[in-house]
Amino acid sequence: MGVAVLTAVDQASTTMVRLNLETRAFHDAADEGWLALLSPQVTRSDYLRQLVTVYGFEGPLEAAFAYTPSLKLFVDLRQRARAGHIAADLLALGLPANAISRASQCLLAPFSGPVEALGWMYVSERATLLHERVRRHLVTALPDGPDICAYIGAYEGVVGQRWNELGHALDKAIRSEARMDDVIASARSGFRTLIDWSRNTRSYARGA
């Protein structure tokens, strides 16, 4: 089952509650790759494949956020930039720098404005609610676990704060039912893209 996101942290954000409910059909599929890493038999190769998949989505998404007009008025993008941590983990896992630079990238364009971007940000930030659980498991399951978890440890101690901040940003941006419909549509589009990207990338990796 997917991660439960209706926590006490969410109570201040009515928009977040609506997004959680309106996108719940996508949650299990979106969580697949991370939950698979909780297996007692997880390997470094399993983790590396997941990170390559996420890097191909998160890198272009961060670039799209950076070029979205006025998004910086709602969220601090520097606090949420984590693709560099993925690259560091991939290097620590033994993937050469030239292989990282050649990794497949999901094609994403800058968003039309903050509402569209925040819908996609909800998709990417929601995964952080699973990261600490995965990090704790990998630290004990893999011999070099503590040295290869920069990305999933990036929000250690502040995941609730970041989630709460995103909820307030959404509430600030969504001032009408029409905007609410727009952000829900954007989040659903983000989930579909993430799920398709993840499944296609994992299938390619297994067949390579």
Secondary structure, DSSP 8 states (H G I E B T S, - for coil): -------GGGGG-HHHHHHHHHTHHHHHHHHHHHHHTTSTT--HHHHHHHHHHHHHHHHHHHHHHHTSTTGGGTS-HHHH--HHHHHHHHHHTT--HHHHHTS--------SSHHHHHHHHHHHHHTHHHHHHHHHHHHHHSTTGGGS-TTTTTTTTTHHHHHHHHHHHHHHH--SHHHHHHHHHHHHHHHHHHHHHHHHHHHHHHH-
